């Protein structure tokens, strides 16, 4: 029996205001309900994107994120709250819990992992559109390689300080990320959220633009997508759309013209990386079996206080805070030195 | 010839001292290229990844400029 306070999953009633918008309509909404989305990264941009798409009623949303929630995330990462920080939840898992309460129609698949060349095809092969919620160009070029190779649309977004940019890539139809930005600035040249700060409003604008691009694609309205590189600065009141369409003809792009996919082949990109200027390093150590937190906690008993839940294990040694995930990955806070982090990993987590 | 240059975000610091509102007029020899403008302003080439001339993306730094054009340069935005 479904009473007035019950939601009937077959019904599209809850989307009535979105269907009323003539460019979507009922047919568009039905398509959105069948749509499958892969979201890479669930921080500032990712939480806003996931929120909009879940409320809009996509069919399936896969959320991949490598990180856990910290207090300084709450200023802008709209799906998280203080309880999530206290519970030491990974972002993907906390987002999934919140999103399921927002809209139980949507199938949410949280994955706590680092998107890399070994797993990206598996994460995106069944998606109708890929959304970029990452915070680095290395992963974006990897997404671009995978999307162009599989012919899947994806939406780039980036934000720092009060400014941000976004573009929509439909392989074979629009320029790809490398047509427009052939290579990323070297480390140190590009500011990060930690060195330049970030305003929640800037993130909400860019992520909302990304999300509506996904809705256009899912509802069958590729004709309506943004074909420009949009740049905004919400502090300086700058809203610009730069024309990039002609680049497809002009540029000898290694990705979409020559079919080279170096990021996908693992030729570029180190998996042990500093994390967006956070005085932290992520150490990746591939293993076939999941790490046993019970065993690791036992091993570290004399060294440090160890806390763990189903999702992660945390301890601090000599001022370095280790957060270890079941896939063997660790985020070590207190250093930007990759070699030092590898050494610490070998010392305390082991091989 | 004179072109108007607009620098965005972290590139603002390379504007000449007389710039206002994030833009300035720059005097260049006739036929000067985007690269010469970037060098004149002291912007490292690795930072000048996104150049727009009169609102259109200009991927080739050796493109000659014309009097009165507006050149916008901004860095690729990484965070998120």
Contacts between the chains, C-beta under 8 A, distances in Angstrom:
chain1	res1	chain2	res2	distance
A	41	B	80	6.8
A	43	B	80	6.4
A	44	B	79	7.8
A	44	B	80	5.9
A	45	B	80	4.2
A	46	B	80	7.6
A	132	B	80	7.4
A	133	B	80	6.3
A	134	B	80	6.2
A	135	B	78	6.8
A	135	B	79	5.2
A	135	B	80	4.6
A	136	B	78	5.9
A	137	B	76	6.8
A	137	B	78	5.6
A	157	B	80	6.2
A	158	B	76	7.0
A	158	B	77	3.5
A	158	B	78	5.6
A	158	B	79	6.1
A	158	B	80	5.4
A	159	B	77	6.3
A	159	B	79	5.4
A	159	B	80	5.2
A	160	B	9	7.1
A	160	B	10	7.9
A	160	B	77	5.4
A	160	B	78	6.8
A	160	B	79	4.3
A	161	B	9	6.9
A	163	B	8	6.9
A	163	B	9	5.0
A	163	B	77	6.5
A	164	B	77	5.7
A	165	B	74	7.9
A	165	B	76	7.6
A	165	B	77	4.9
A	179	B	59	7.8
A	180	B	50	7.5
A	180	B	57	6.5
A	180	B	59	7.8
A	181	B	49	5.5
A	181	B	50	6.6
A	181	B	76	4.7
A	182	B	49	7.5
A	182	B	59	7.4
A	183	B	49	7.5
A	184	B	49	7.9
A	184	B	76	6.4
A	184	B	78	7.2
A	185	B	46	5.7
A	185	B	47	6.0
A	185	B	49	6.5
A	185	B	75	6.4
A	185	B	76	6.4
A	185	B	78	7.7
A	186	B	46	5.8
A	189	B	44	7.1
A	189	B	46	5.6
A	189	B	47	5.6
A	189	B	75	7.9
A	190	B	75	6.6
A	190	B	76	7.3
A	190	B	78	4.8
A	191	B	9	8.0
A	191	B	10	5.3
A	191	B	75	7.9
A	191	B	78	7.8
A	191	B	79	7.6
A	192	B	78	6.9
A	192	B	79	5.8
A	193	B	79	4.3
A	193	B	80	7.9
A	196	B	10	7.0
A	196	B	79	7.7
A	198	B	79	6.2
A	203	B	80	7.3
A	206	B	80	7.8
A	229	B	50	7.5
A	229	B	57	6.8
A	231	B	8	6.9
A	231	B	74	6.4
A	233	B	8	6.9
A	233	B	9	7.1
A	236	B	22	6.9
A	238	B	8	7.2
A	240	B	55	7.8
A	240	B	72	7.6
A	242	B	50	8.0
A	242	B	52	4.9
A	242	B	55	6.0
A	242	B	56	7.1
A	242	B	57	5.7
A	242	B	72	7.7
A	243	B	55	6.2
A	243	B	56	4.8
A	243	B	57	6.6
A	244	B	57	4.6
A	246	B	56	7.0
A	246	B	57	7.6
A	247	B	57	5.8
A	247	B	59	6.4
A	250	B	59	6.9
A	251	B	59	5.7
A	276	B	79	6.7
